[in-house]
Amino acid sequence: MNKAITSQKQFYNDWDYGQFSKTKAERILAYFPKGNRRKKLLDVACGEGQFYEYLKNKNVDYIGIDFAKKQIKKGKKKGLNLSYGDLTKKWPFKDKSFDIVLASEIIEHIFDTDYFLQEARRVLKKDGVLILTTPNVCYLGARIRCLFGRRPPVIECRAGGGNAGHIRAFSAGDLKLLLNENGFIIEKYVGDDFYLPFGISSNTKIFGRLCDLLSYLFPRLASGFIIKAEVK
């Protein structure tokens, strides 16, 4: 039997956060505000600070927050400015204090997504940018799986057992509505990775490049979204 999991904190303290692919990191960095002014970045659900590796030599002050104490401890050992915090409650930062909020692969784990986005908007400056990444419930592979009566993997039926702890699922339209109603407007978005049928792996060099191209050209069919949203 699987170990009973009764809270998100319990789940994520035992979870090993993944690394950012080079393509994903580059697409996120492309959405950073332009200009030579030094920028302040809040990485929400930062893990042990994996994204910081792509910020070296950039004109950015990096601050991370997460509710996985084990991950925060690892990041602090690297000398990163990370703190523990409950992301479902008021974030421990002043109003209008960040140029960028990066919320990568976290909103699908949040019960009250409206409050989460309202907190992101609160801590962003007037010209601030929210960069949000999340799985696409309507990606090509999910559509094919549903035709054969199989559940899309981004929708999960249990905690643990190798699952990622998703409790929310989004289409492109869902995200547009949710962001608009919480004070944001989507400026741009691209896809993140792509499903290839018949078990073809995107980890190989040739198919990896093909997946990157397809996700860019057809974001509504990609496995996930990378969204740049600005404060209204």
LUMZA-426269 format. One record per residue: residue number from 0; x, y, z of N, C-alpha, C in turn. Coordinates in pm, whole numbers, plus 32768, in hexadecimal, padded with zeros to 4 digits. Example, Ala and Ser with C-alpha at 12.3 -4.5 7.8 and 13.67 -1.06 7.14 Angstrom:
BEGIN
VEXKE | 0 | 8527 | 7DC7 | 830C | 84CE | 7E3E | 830C | 8528 | 7EB6 | 830C
VEXKE | 1 | 8505 | 7F1F | 82C4 | 8557 | 7F96 | 82CA | 850A | 8003 | 8313
***
This chain:
BEGIN
VEXKE | 0 | 8054 | 7F88 | 8000 | 8000 | 8000 | 8000 | 8057 | 807D | 8000
VEXKE | 1 | 8028 | 80E7 | 7FBC | 8070 | 8165 | 7FBA | 8061 | 81AC | 8041
VEXKE | 2 | 80C7 | 81F7 | 8065 | 80C5 | 8247 | 80DF | 8058 | 82B1 | 80D4
VEXKE | 3 | 8006 | 82C0 | 813C | 7F9C | 8324 | 813B | 7FD8 | 83B0 | 8141
VEXKE | 4 | 7FAA | 840A | 80EA | 7FD9 | 8494 | 80E6 | 7F61 | 84EE | 80FF
VEXKE | 5 | 7F6B | 8541 | 8165 | 7EF7 | 858F | 818F | 7F06 | 8625 | 817C
VEXKE | 6 | 7F78 | 8654 | 8149 | 7F8A | 86E3 | 8133 | 7FF0 | 86FC | 80C5
VEXKE | 7 | 7FE8 | 8774 | 8089 | 804A | 8799 | 8023 | 80D6 | 87A3 | 805F
VEXKE | 8 | 80E1 | 87D8 | 80D7 | 8165 | 87E5 | 8116 | 81A7 | 875D | 8125
VEXKE | 9 | 815A | 86FB | 814E | 818E | 8674 | 815C | 81BC | 863D | 80D5
VEXKE | 10 | 816E | 8657 | 806D | 818E | 8625 | 7FE8 | 8210 | 8663 | 7FB4
VEXKE | 11 | 821B | 86E8 | 7FBB | 828B | 872C | 7F7A | 830C | 8725 | 7FC9
VEXKE | 12 | 8305 | 8708 | 804A | 8381 | 86F2 | 8094 | 83C5 | 8671 | 8068
VEXKE | 13 | 8379 | 8615 | 8030 | 83B1 | 8597 | 8000 | 83CB | 8597 | 7F69
VEXKE | 14 | 83AD | 8608 | 7F27 | 83B3 | 860E | 7E95 | 8439 | 8647 | 7E68
VEXKE | 15 | 8476 | 8608 | 7E03 | 84F1 | 863D | 7DC9 | 84CE | 868F | 7D4E
VEXKE | 16 | 84E5 | 8710 | 7D54 | 84C1 | 876B | 7CE8 | 851C | 8753 | 7C6F
VEXKE | 17 | 84E1 | 875A | 7BF7 | 852D | 8743 | 7B7D | 857F | 87BC | 7B53
VEXKE | 18 | 85D5 | 87A6 | 7AF2 | 8627 | 8811 | 7ABB | 85DE | 8854 | 7A45
VEXKE | 19 | 8607 | 88CE | 7A26 | 85D3 | 8913 | 79B1 | 8620 | 88E5 | 7936
VEXKE | 20 | 85D8 | 88C4 | 78CA | 861C | 88A9 | 784D | 8655 | 892C | 7816
VEXKE | 21 | 86BA | 8923 | 77C5 | 86F7 | 899B | 778C | 8692 | 89EA | 773A
VEXKE | 22 | 8642 | 89A3 | 76E8 | 85DE | 89E6 | 7694 | 8578 | 8A30 | 76E9
VEXKE | 23 | 8547 | 89F0 | 7752 | 84E4 | 8A2E | 77A9 | 851E | 8AA9 | 77ED
VEXKE | 24 | 8596 | 8A9C | 7821 | 85D6 | 8B0E | 7865 | 85EA | 8B82 | 7805
VEXKE | 25 | 8612 | 8B66 | 778A | 8628 | 8BD1 | 7727 | 85A6 | 8C17 | 7704
VEXKE | 26 | 8538 | 8BCD | 76FC | 84B7 | 8C0A | 76DD | 8486 | 8C5F | 7751
VEXKE | 27 | 84A2 | 8C35 | 77CB | 8480 | 8C86 | 783F | 84D3 | 8D06 | 7840
VEXKE | 28 | 8555 | 8CFA | 7829 | 85AD | 8D6F | 782A | 8587 | 8DD3 | 77BD
VEXKE | 29 | 8553 | 8DA1 | 774D | 852A | 8DFB | 76E0 | 84B6 | 8E54 | 7708
VEXKE | 30 | 846D | 8E2E | 7770 | 83FB | 8E7C | 779F | 8420 | 8EE0 | 780C
VEXKE | 31 | 849E | 8EE4 | 7833 | 84C9 | 8F45 | 7898 | 84BD | 8FD3 | 785E
VEXKE | 32 | 8499 | 9034 | 78B1 | 8494 | 90BF | 7882 | 851C | 90EB | 784C
VEXKE | 33 | 8519 | 913C | 77E2 | 8594 | 916B | 77A4 | 85CB | 91E4 | 77F0
VEXKE | 34 | 8644 | 9209 | 77CE | 8682 | 927F | 780C | 86F5 | 9258 | 7866
VEXKE | 35 | 8749 | 92BB | 7885 | 87C1 | 92A2 | 78D4 | 87AA | 92AE | 7969
VEXKE | 36 | 8734 | 92DE | 7992 | 8718 | 92ED | 7A21 | 8719 | 9265 | 7A66
VEXKE | 37 | 8758 | 9260 | 7ADB | 875C | 91E3 | 7B25 | 86CF | 91BB | 7B50
VEXKE | 38 | 86B0 | 913C | 7B40 | 8627 | 910C | 7B59 | 8625 | 90B1 | 7BD3
VEXKE | 39 | 85B3 | 90B0 | 7C14 | 85A0 | 905E | 7C8C | 853C | 8FEF | 7C6A
VEXKE | 40 | 8567 | 8F73 | 7C7C | 8518 | 8EFD | 7C55 | 84EF | 8EAE | 7CD0
VEXKE | 41 | 846E | 8E8C | 7CD6 | 843B | 8E2F | 7D3A | 841A | 8DAC | 7CF5
VEXKE | 42 | 845E | 8D42 | 7D1F | 8446 | 8CBB | 7CEA | 83EA | 8C73 | 7D4C
VEXKE | 43 | 836C | 8C65 | 7D26 | 8307 | 8C28 | 7D7C | 8309 | 8B90 | 7D68
VEXKE | 44 | 830F | 8B45 | 7DD6 | 8323 | 8AB5 | 7DD0 | 83AA | 8A98 | 7D8E
VEXKE | 45 | 8411 | 8AD2 | 7DCA | 8497 | 8AD4 | 7D8F | 84E2 | 8A51 | 7D9D
VEXKE | 46 | 84AF | 89F4 | 7DEF | 84FC | 897B | 7E08 | 857E | 899F | 7E4E
VEXKE | 47 | 85EC | 8968 | 7E1E | 866F | 898B | 7E57 | 86B4 | 89F8 | 7E06
VEXKE | 48 | 8665 | 8A3C | 7DAF | 869B | 8AAA | 7D61 | 86D4 | 8A80 | 7CDC
VEXKE | 49 | 8694 | 8A1A | 7C9D | 86C7 | 89E5 | 7C1F | 86D1 | 8A4F | 7BB1
VEXKE | 50 | 8673 | 8AAE | 7BAF | 8675 | 8B10 | 7B42 | 86E8 | 8B72 | 7B4F
VEXKE | 51 | 871E | 8B81 | 7BC5 | 878B | 8BE0 | 7BDA | 8803 | 8BC2 | 7B81
VEXKE | 52 | 8816 | 8B43 | 7B60 | 8888 | 8B1D | 7B0B | 8887 | 8B67 | 7A86
VEXKE | 53 | 8811 | 8B8E | 7A57 | 8805 | 8BD4 | 79D6 | 880E | 8C6C | 79E6
VEXKE | 54 | 881B | 8C9B | 7A61 | 881F | 8D2A | 7A7B | 88AB | 8D5F | 7A97
VEXKE | 55 | 890B | 8D06 | 7A9A | 8994 | 8D32 | 7AB5 | 89BF | 8D97 | 7A4B
VEXKE | 56 | 89FE | 8E00 | 7A7B | 8A2F | 8E6D | 7A24 | 89BC | 8EBF | 79E9
VEXKE | 57 | 8941 | 8EAA | 7A1A | 88D0 | 8EFC | 79F0 | 88BD | 8F6E | 7A55
VEXKE | 58 | 887D | 8FD7 | 7A29 | 8869 | 904C | 7A7E | 87E9 | 903D | 7AD1
VEXKE | 59 | 87E8 | 8FD3 | 7B26 | 876E | 8FAE | 7B6E | 878F | 8F8B | 7BFF
VEXKE | 60 | 8740 | 8FC0 | 7C5C | 8745 | 8F97 | 7CE8 | 86E0 | 8F26 | 7CFB
VEXKE | 61 | 870F | 8EB4 | 7D28 | 86BD | 8E3B | 7D30 | 8690 | 8E20 | 7DC0
VEXKE | 62 | 860C | 8E10 | 7DD1 | 85D2 | 8DEB | 7E52 | 8571 | 8D77 | 7E3A
VEXKE | 63 | 8578 | 8D10 | 7E8B | 8520 | 8C9D | 7E79 | 84D0 | 8C7F | 7EF5
VEXKE | 64 | 845A | 8C45 | 7EE1 | 8405 | 8C1B | 7F51 | 83C5 | 8B95 | 7F2E
VEXKE | 65 | 83BA | 8B3F | 7F93 | 837E | 8ABB | 7F7D | 834A | 8A88 | 8003
VEXKE | 66 | 82EB | 8A28 | 7FFE | 82BF | 89EC | 807B | 82F5 | 895F | 808E
VEXKE | 67 | 8361 | 893E | 8048 | 83A8 | 88C0 | 805C | 842A | 88DF | 80A7
VEXKE | 68 | 842B | 88C6 | 8128 | 849D | 88EB | 817B | 851D | 88A5 | 814F
VEXKE | 69 | 8511 | 8829 | 8124 | 8588 | 87DF | 80F9 | 85CA | 8821 | 8082
VEXKE | 70 | 8578 | 8853 | 8023 | 85AE | 8894 | 7FAC | 85F0 | 891A | 7FD0
VEXKE | 71 | 85AE | 8966 | 8027 | 85E5 | 89E6 | 8052 | 866C | 89D2 | 8096
VEXKE | 72 | 8676 | 896E | 80E8 | 86F3 | 8950 | 812E | 8764 | 8934 | 80CB
VEXKE | 73 | 8745 | 88E8 | 8062 | 87AA | 88CB | 7FFB | 87D7 | 894A | 7FB5
VEXKE | 74 | 8776 | 89A0 | 7F92 | 8798 | 8A1C | 7F4C | 87E9 | 8A7B | 7FA1
VEXKE | 75 | 87CB | 8A82 | 8021 | 8816 | 8ADB | 807A | 88A7 | 8AAE | 8087
VEXKE | 76 | 88BD | 8A2D | 807E | 8947 | 89FA | 8083 | 8998 | 8A29 | 800B
VEXKE | 77 | 8951 | 8A4B | 7F9E | 8994 | 8A81 | 7F27 | 89A9 | 8B18 | 7F32
VEXKE | 78 | 8977 | 8B53 | 7F9F | 8985 | 8BE2 | 7FB2 | 8916 | 8C35 | 7F74
VEXKE | 79 | 88A7 | 8BF6 | 7F4D | 883A | 8C3E | 7F0C | 87DE | 8C7F | 7F72
VEXKE | 80 | 879C | 8CEA | 7F47 | 8740 | 8D35 | 7F9C | 86B5 | 8CF6 | 7F93
VEXKE | 81 | 86A0 | 8C8D | 7FE1 | 8622 | 8C43 | 7FDF | 85E3 | 8C48 | 8069
VEXKE | 82 | 855D | 8C3E | 806A | 8517 | 8C3D | 80EA | 84A1 | 8BDD | 80E4
VEXKE | 83 | 847B | 8BAC | 8158 | 8406 | 8B55 | 8163 | 8389 | 8BAA | 8171
VEXKE | 84 | 831E | 8B83 | 812C | 82A0 | 8BCA | 8139 | 822C | 8B79 | 8103
VEXKE | 85 | 81B8 | 8B8D | 813D | 813D | 8B4B | 8110 | 8103 | 8B9B | 809C
VEXKE | 86 | 8109 | 8B65 | 8025 | 80DF | 8BAE | 7FAD | 8048 | 8BBD | 7FA2
VEXKE | 87 | 7FFF | 8B79 | 7FF8 | 7F6D | 8B85 | 7FF5 | 7F3B | 8BF6 | 8050
VEXKE | 88 | 7F99 | 8C35 | 8097 | 7F78 | 8CA7 | 80EF | 7FC2 | 8D22 | 80BD
VEXKE | 89 | 7FB2 | 8D92 | 8103 | 7FF3 | 8E0E | 80D7 | 808A | 8DFC | 80D2
VEXKE | 90 | 80C5 | 8E22 | 8061 | 8155 | 8E13 | 804F | 819E | 8E7B | 80A3
VEXKE | 91 | 8210 | 8E58 | 80DC | 8256 | 8EB2 | 8139 | 82AB | 8F1C | 80F2
VEXKE | 92 | 826D | 8F65 | 8095 | 82B3 | 8FCD | 804A | 8259 | 9048 | 803F
VEXKE | 93 | 8298 | 90BC | 8034 | 824F | 913A | 802C | 820B | 9149 | 7FA4
VEXKE | 94 | 81A6 | 919D | 7F9F | 8163 | 91BD | 7F21 | 81C7 | 91FC | 7EBF
VEXKE | 95 | 81B3 | 91DB | 7E3F | 81FF | 9219 | 7DD1 | 8296 | 9216 | 7DE9
VEXKE | 96 | 82CA | 919F | 7E0B | 8358 | 9194 | 7E2B | 83A9 | 9142 | 7DC6
VEXKE | 97 | 8367 | 9109 | 7D5F | 83AF | 90B6 | 7CFE | 8392 | 90E0 | 7C6F
VEXKE | 98 | 83F6 | 90D2 | 7C1B | 83E6 | 90EB | 7B8C | 83B0 | 9070 | 7B44
VEXKE | 99 | 83D3 | 8FFB | 7B78 | 83AE | 8F7B | 7B39 | 8383 | 8F1A | 7BA5
VEXKE | 100 | 8314 | 8ED6 | 7B8E | 82EE | 8E61 | 7BDF | 82EF | 8DE8 | 7B81
VEXKE | 101 | 8342 | 8D87 | 7BA2 | 8347 | 8D09 | 7B58 | 82FA | 8CA0 | 7BA6
VEXKE | 102 | 828E | 8C6E | 7B6C | 823C | 8C06 | 7BAB | 823D | 8B8D | 7B4E
VEXKE | 103 | 82A4 | 8B3D | 7B5A | 82B7 | 8ACD | 7AFD | 8287 | 8A4A | 7B3A
VEXKE | 104 | 8226 | 8A0D | 7AF9 | 81F1 | 8989 | 7B1F | 81C0 | 8989 | 7BB1
VEXKE | 105 | 8173 | 89F0 | 7BD5 | 813E | 89F7 | 7C5D | 80A7 | 8A0C | 7C60
VEXKE | 106 | 806E | 8A5C | 7C03 | 7FE0 | 8A7D | 7C0F | 7F87 | 8A01 | 7C06
VEXKE | 107 | 7FB6 | 8998 | 7BC3 | 7F67 | 891D | 7BBB | 7F63 | 88D1 | 7C40
VEXKE | 108 | 7FB1 | 8900 | 7CA2 | 7FB5 | 88C3 | 7D27 | 7F69 | 8916 | 7D8F
VEXKE | 109 | 7F2C | 8984 | 7D64 | 7EF0 | 89E4 | 7DC1 | 7E58 | 89D6 | 7DC5
VEXKE | 110 | 7E20 | 89D3 | 7E3F | 7D8F | 89C8 | 7E4C | 7D4A | 8A49 | 7E1F
VEXKE | 111 | 7D71 | 8ABB | 7E5C | 7D32 | 8B3B | 7E3C | 7D8B | 8B85 | 7DD9
VEXKE | 112 | 7D76 | 8B6C | 7D5A | 7DCB | 8BA7 | 7CF3 | 7DB5 | 8C3E | 7CE5
VEXKE | 113 | 7D3D | 8C6D | 7D04 | 7D21 | 8CFD | 7CFF | 7D76 | 8D47 | 7D67
VEXKE | 114 | 7D78 | 8D15 | 7DE0 | 7DC7 | 8D56 | 7E49 | 7E5C | 8D53 | 7E26
VEXKE | 115 | 7E89 | 8CE5 | 7DF1 | 7F15 | 8CD6 | 7DC9 | 7F3C | 8D44 | 7D64
VEXKE | 116 | 7EE8 | 8D58 | 7D00 | 7F05 | 8DBE | 7C9A | 7EF7 | 8E4B | 7CD2
VEXKE | 117 | 7E9B | 8E5E | 7D2F | 7E8C | 8EE1 | 7D6D | 7F08 | 8F05 | 7DBF
VEXKE | 118 | 7F44 | 8EA3 | 7DFF | 7FC0 | 8EBB | 7E49 | 8033 | 8EDB | 7DE8
VEXKE | 119 | 8038 | 8E95 | 7D77 | 809E | 8EB3 | 7D12 | 8090 | 8F42 | 7CE1
VEXKE | 120 | 8014 | 8F6B | 7CC9 | 7FFD | 8FF4 | 7C9A | 8020 | 9059 | 7D07
VEXKE | 121 | 8003 | 903A | 7D82 | 801E | 9097 | 7DF1 | 80B3 | 90B6 | 7DFD
VEXKE | 122 | 8108 | 9050 | 7DF0 | 8197 | 9065 | 7E06 | 81DF | 9099 | 7D8A
VEXKE | 123 | 819A | 909B | 7D17 | 81D7 | 90CD | 7C9C | 81CD | 9165 | 7C92
VEXKE | 124 | 8233 | 91A3 | 7C58 | 822F | 9231 | 7C3C | 81CA | 924D | 7BCD
VEXKE | 125 | 81AB | 92CB | 7BB9 | 8144 | 92F0 | 7B58 | 8164 | 92BC | 7ACC
VEXKE | 126 | 81E4 | 92BD | 7AA7 | 820D | 928A | 7A24 | 8248 | 91FE | 7A2E
VEXKE | 127 | 8221 | 91B7 | 7A99 | 8259 | 9132 | 7AB1 | 8222 | 90C7 | 7A55
VEXKE | 128 | 8268 | 9056 | 7A55 | 8247 | 8FE6 | 79FC | 8239 | 8F65 | 7A4C
VEXKE | 129 | 81CD | 8F1E | 7A33 | 81BB | 8E96 | 7A68 | 81DD | 8E34 | 79F9
VEXKE | 130 | 823A | 8DDA | 7A15 | 825B | 8D6F | 79B7 | 822B | 8CED | 79F6
VEXKE | 131 | 81CB | 8CAF | 79B6 | 8188 | 8C3B | 79EF | 8197 | 8BC4 | 7991
VEXKE | 132 | 81BC | 8B52 | 79C8 | 81C0 | 8AD8 | 7978 | 8169 | 8A6F | 79BE
VEXKE | 133 | 8122 | 8A21 | 796E | 80C9 | 89BB | 79A5 | 80A7 | 8957 | 7937
VEXKE | 134 | 8085 | 88DB | 795B | 805D | 8879 | 78F4 | 7FDD | 88A3 | 78AC
VEXKE | 135 | 7FCD | 8872 | 7833 | 7F58 | 888A | 77DF | 7F00 | 880E | 77E1
VEXKE | 136 | 7E8A | 8819 | 781B | 7E32 | 87A5 | 7825 | 7E01 | 8777 | 779C
VEXKE | 137 | 7E07 | 87D1 | 7737 | 7DD7 | 87B1 | 76B0 | 7E49 | 8798 | 764F
VEXKE | 138 | 7EBC | 876E | 7680 | 7F2A | 8754 | 7623 | 7F08 | 86DD | 75C8
VEXKE | 139 | 7F52 | 86D0 | 755C | 7F32 | 866C | 74F5 | 7F26 | 85E0 | 752F
VEXKE | 140 | 7F85 | 85BB | 7582 | 7F81 | 8535 | 75BC | 7F07 | 851D | 7612
VEXKE | 141 | 7EDA | 8585 | 765C | 7E63 | 8577 | 76B0 | 7DE8 | 8560 | 765B
VEXKE | 142 | 7DE0 | 85A6 | 75EA | 7D6D | 8595 | 7591 | 7D68 | 8507 | 7559
VEXKE | 143 | 7DDB | 84D1 | 7538 | 7DE0 | 8448 | 7503 | 7DBB | 83E5 | 7570
VEXKE | 144 | 7DEF | 83FA | 75E9 | 7DD2 | 839F | 7658 | 7D3C | 839D | 7678
VEXKE | 145 | 7CFC | 8412 | 7675 | 7C6D | 8418 | 7694 | 7C19 | 83CC | 762D
VEXKE | 146 | 7C46 | 83CC | 75B0 | 7BFE | 8380 | 7548 | 7BF8 | 82EC | 7568
VEXKE | 147 | 7C5E | 82BC | 75B1 | 7C64 | 822E | 75D3 | 7C3D | 8214 | 7664
VEXKE | 148 | 7BFA | 827A | 76A1 | 7BC9 | 8267 | 7728 | 7C34 | 8269 | 7793
VEXKE | 149 | 7CA6 | 82A7 | 7778 | 7D14 | 82AC | 77D9 | 7D22 | 8339 | 7811
VEXKE | 150 | 7D3E | 8343 | 788F | 7D4A | 83C3 | 78D3 | 7DCC | 840A | 78AC
VEXKE | 151 | 7DC3 | 848B | 788A | 7E3F | 84D7 | 7872 | 7E94 | 84DB | 78F0
VEXKE | 152 | 7F15 | 84C5 | 78E5 | 7F6A | 84BE | 795D | 7F73 | 8540 | 79AC
VEXKE | 153 | 7F52 | 85B4 | 796E | 7F58 | 8632 | 79BA | 7EE6 | 863C | 7A1F
VEXKE | 154 | 7E7F | 85E6 | 7A10 | 7E13 | 85DE | 7A73 | 7E2E | 8561 | 7AC6
VEXKE | 155 | 7E3B | 8572 | 7B4A | 7E64 | 8502 | 7B9F | 7DF5 | 84D8 | 7BFE
VEXKE | 156 | 7DEF | 8458 | 7C18 | 7D82 | 8422 | 7C69 | 7DAE | 83FD | 7CF7
VEXKE | 157 | 7E2D | 8414 | 7D17 | 7E5D | 83F1 | 7D9C | 7EDB | 8442 | 7DBC
VEXKE | 158 | 7EFB | 844A | 7E3D | 7F7A | 8486 | 7E67 | 7FE2 | 8418 | 7E71
VEXKE | 159 | 805E | 8439 | 7E57 | 80C7 | 83D4 | 7E61 | 80C4 | 8375 | 7DEC
VEXKE | 160 | 8102 | 8304 | 7DFE | 8104 | 829E | 7D96 | 8146 | 82CD | 7D16
VEXKE | 161 | 81A8 | 8327 | 7D20 | 81EC | 835A | 7CAA | 81AB | 83D1 | 7C69
VEXKE | 162 | 8139 | 83FF | 7C9F | 80F4 | 8474 | 7C68 | 8137 | 84F5 | 7C96
VEXKE | 163 | 8111 | 8564 | 7C54 | 814F | 85E6 | 7C70 | 80FD | 863D | 7CCE
VEXKE | 164 | 8086 | 8611 | 7CF4 | 8036 | 865E | 7D52 | 7FDE | 86C8 | 7D12
VEXKE | 165 | 7FB7 | 86B3 | 7C93 | 7F61 | 8715 | 7C4F | 7ED4 | 8710 | 7C87
VEXKE | 166 | 7E9C | 8786 | 7CA5 | 7E0F | 878C | 7CCF | 7DBF | 87EB | 7C76
VEXKE | 167 | 7E01 | 882A | 7C14 | 7DBF | 8882 | 7BB4 | 7DF1 | 8861 | 7B27
VEXKE | 168 | 7D9E | 887D | 7AC3 | 7DC5 | 8866 | 7A37 | 7D92 | 88D8 | 79E3
VEXKE | 169 | 7DE0 | 88FF | 797D | 7DC2 | 8978 | 7931 | 7DCF | 8963 | 789A
VEXKE | 170 | 7D73 | 89A2 | 7851 | 7D82 | 89B5 | 77C2 | 7DB2 | 8A44 | 77AC
VEXKE | 171 | 7DCF | 8A68 | 7731 | 7DF9 | 8AF1 | 7712 | 7D8B | 8B54 | 7738
VEXKE | 172 | 7D0E | 8B31 | 771B | 7C9E | 8B88 | 773A | 7C8B | 8B9B | 77CF
VEXKE | 173 | 7C9E | 8B2F | 781D | 7C93 | 8B39 | 78AE | 7CF6 | 8B9E | 78E5
VEXKE | 174 | 7D72 | 8B97 | 78B6 | 7DDB | 8BEE | 78E9 | 7DC1 | 8C80 | 78C3
VEXKE | 175 | 7D92 | 8C96 | 7849 | 7D74 | 8D1E | 781F | 7D08 | 8D5C | 7878
VEXKE | 176 | 7C9C | 8D10 | 7891 | 7C30 | 8D41 | 78E6 | 7C60 | 8D59 | 7975
VEXKE | 177 | 7CA8 | 8CF9 | 79AC | 7CD7 | 8D02 | 7A36 | 7D34 | 8D7A | 7A4A
VEXKE | 178 | 7D8E | 8D8D | 79EE | 7DEC | 8DFD | 79F8 | 7DA4 | 8E83 | 79E7
VEXKE | 179 | 7D4C | 8E8B | 7985 | 7D02 | 8F09 | 796D | 7CB0 | 8F31 | 79E7
VEXKE | 180 | 7C6F | 8ED0 | 7A25 | 7C18 | 8EEE | 7A97 | 7C67 | 8F12 | 7B15
VEXKE | 181 | 7CEA | 8EFA | 7B12 | 7D3D | 8F19 | 7B86 | 7DA5 | 8F85 | 7B69
VEXKE | 182 | 7D85 | 8FDA | 7B07 | 7DD6 | 9051 | 7AF2 | 7E4B | 9045 | 7A95
VEXKE | 183 | 7E4E | 8FDB | 7A43 | 7EBB | 8FC8 | 79E3 | 7E84 | 8FC3 | 7955
VEXKE | 184 | 7EDB | 8FDD | 78F7 | 7EBB | 8FC8 | 786A | 7F2E | 8F7B | 782B
VEXKE | 185 | 7F0D | 8F12 | 77E2 | 7F75 | 8EC1 | 77A1 | 7FAE | 8F0E | 772C
VEXKE | 186 | 8031 | 8F24 | 772E | 8073 | 8F66 | 76BF | 80A2 | 8F01 | 7657
VEXKE | 187 | 80DE | 8E93 | 7685 | 8111 | 8E2D | 762B | 8109 | 8DA5 | 7671
VEXKE | 188 | 8106 | 8D3C | 7621 | 811A | 8CB6 | 765A | 814B | 8C57 | 75EE
VEXKE | 189 | 8198 | 8BF5 | 7618 | 81C9 | 8B8C | 75BF | 81B2 | 8B06 | 7602
VEXKE | 190 | 81C6 | 8A9D | 75B6 | 81B9 | 8A18 | 75EE | 8239 | 89EB | 7634
VEXKE | 191 | 822B | 8986 | 7685 | 829B | 894B | 76CD | 829A | 88B4 | 76B6
VEXKE | 192 | 82F6 | 8885 | 7665 | 8301 | 87F6 | 7642 | 8289 | 87CB | 75ED
VEXKE | 193 | 8290 | 8752 | 75B9 | 8229 | 8723 | 755E | 8221 | 868B | 7567
VEXKE | 194 | 81A7 | 8659 | 755D | 8192 | 85C8 | 755F | 81A6 | 858D | 74D4
VEXKE | 195 | 81F9 | 8528 | 74CC | 8207 | 84DC | 744F | 81C9 | 8452 | 7464
VEXKE | 196 | 8175 | 8424 | 7408 | 8131 | 83A3 | 741B | 818F | 832C | 7410
VEXKE | 197 | 815A | 82B7 | 7432 | 81A0 | 8236 | 7425 | 821C | 822D | 747E
VEXKE | 198 | 821C | 8278 | 74EB | 8289 | 826D | 754B | 830C | 82A7 | 751B
VEXKE | 199 | 830A | 82FD | 74B5 | 8386 | 8339 | 7483 | 83BA | 839C | 74EB
VEXKE | 200 | 8437 | 838D | 7514 | 846F | 83E1 | 757D | 849E | 8466 | 7547
VEXKE | 201 | 847E | 84D1 | 7591 | 84AD | 8556 | 756B | 8536 | 8574 | 75A6
VEXKE | 202 | 8571 | 8512 | 75EA | 85F3 | 8527 | 7629 | 8668 | 8516 | 75C7
VEXKE | 203 | 864B | 84DE | 7551 | 86B5 | 84D2 | 74EE | 86CA | 8558 | 74A8
VEXKE | 204 | 873E | 856A | 746D | 8762 | 85EC | 7433 | 8702 | 8614 | 73C3
VEXKE | 205 | 86E8 | 85B7 | 7365 | 8694 | 85D8 | 72F1 | 8604 | 85F0 | 731C
VEXKE | 206 | 85C9 | 8592 | 7367 | 853D | 85A1 | 738E | 852C | 860F | 73F6
VEXKE | 207 | 8593 | 862A | 7444 | 858D | 8698 | 74A3 | 857D | 871D | 745B
VEXKE | 208 | 85C8 | 8731 | 73EF | 85BC | 87AC | 73A0 | 8534 | 87B4 | 735D
VEXKE | 209 | 8502 | 8742 | 732E | 847D | 8740 | 72F0 | 8412 | 8767 | 7355
VEXKE | 210 | 841B | 8732 | 73CF | 83BA | 8754 | 7438 | 83C0 | 87E8 | 745A
VEXKE | 211 | 8438 | 881E | 7462 | 8447 | 88AD | 7480 | 8404 | 8902 | 7414
VEXKE | 212 | 8417 | 88DC | 7396 | 83DC | 8928 | 7328 | 8343 | 891C | 732A
VEXKE | 213 | 830F | 88A3 | 733B | 827E | 888E | 733B | 823A | 88D7 | 73AF
VEXKE | 214 | 827B | 88D6 | 7424 | 823F | 8919 | 7497 | 823B | 89B0 | 7483
VEXKE | 215 | 829C | 89E5 | 7438 | 829E | 8A75 | 741B | 8234 | 8A9A | 73B5
VEXKE | 216 | 8224 | 8A45 | 734E | 81C6 | 8A62 | 72E1 | 8135 | 8A47 | 7308
VEXKE | 217 | 8120 | 89E1 | 735C | 8097 | 89B7 | 737F | 8087 | 89B0 | 7418
VEXKE | 218 | 808B | 8A24 | 745B | 8089 | 8A23 | 74EE | 800C | 89E3 | 752B
VEXKE | 219 | 7F99 | 89ED | 74E7 | 7F1F | 89B2 | 751F | 7F20 | 891A | 751D
VEXKE | 220 | 7F7F | 88DF | 74D3 | 7F8D | 884D | 74D0 | 8008 | 881E | 751C
VEXKE | 221 | 8056 | 887C | 7550 | 80CF | 885A | 759A | 80AD | 8820 | 7622
VEXKE | 222 | 810F | 87E1 | 7661 | 80F8 | 87A0 | 76E2 | 80E5 | 8804 | 7753
VEXKE | 223 | 8116 | 8880 | 773F | 8106 | 88E6 | 77A5 | 810E | 8971 | 7769
VEXKE | 224 | 80FA | 89D6 | 77BE | 80FE | 8A62 | 7792 | 816C | 8AAE | 77DC
VEXKE | 225 | 81A7 | 8B0F | 7797 | 81FE | 8B72 | 77D5 | 81C1 | 8BF9 | 77B2
VEXKE | 226 | 818F | 8C3D | 7817 | 813C | 8CB5 | 7803 | 817E | 8D30 | 783E
VEXKE | 227 | 817A | 8D9D | 77F4 | 81A3 | 8E1F | 7826 | 8125 | 8E73 | 7837
VEXKE | 228 | 810A | 8E9A | 78B4 | 8094 | 8EEB | 78D3 | 80C0 | 8F6C | 7918
VEXKE | 229 | 8083 | 8FDA | 78EF | 80A4 | 905B | 792A | 8033 | 908D | 7982
VEXKE | 230 | 8056 | 90DD | 79E4 | 7FF2 | 9119 | 7A3D | 7F9F | 917B | 79ED
VEXKE | 231 | 7F1A | 9171 | 79FA | 7EC1 | 91CE | 79B2 | 7ED3 | 925D | 79E3
***
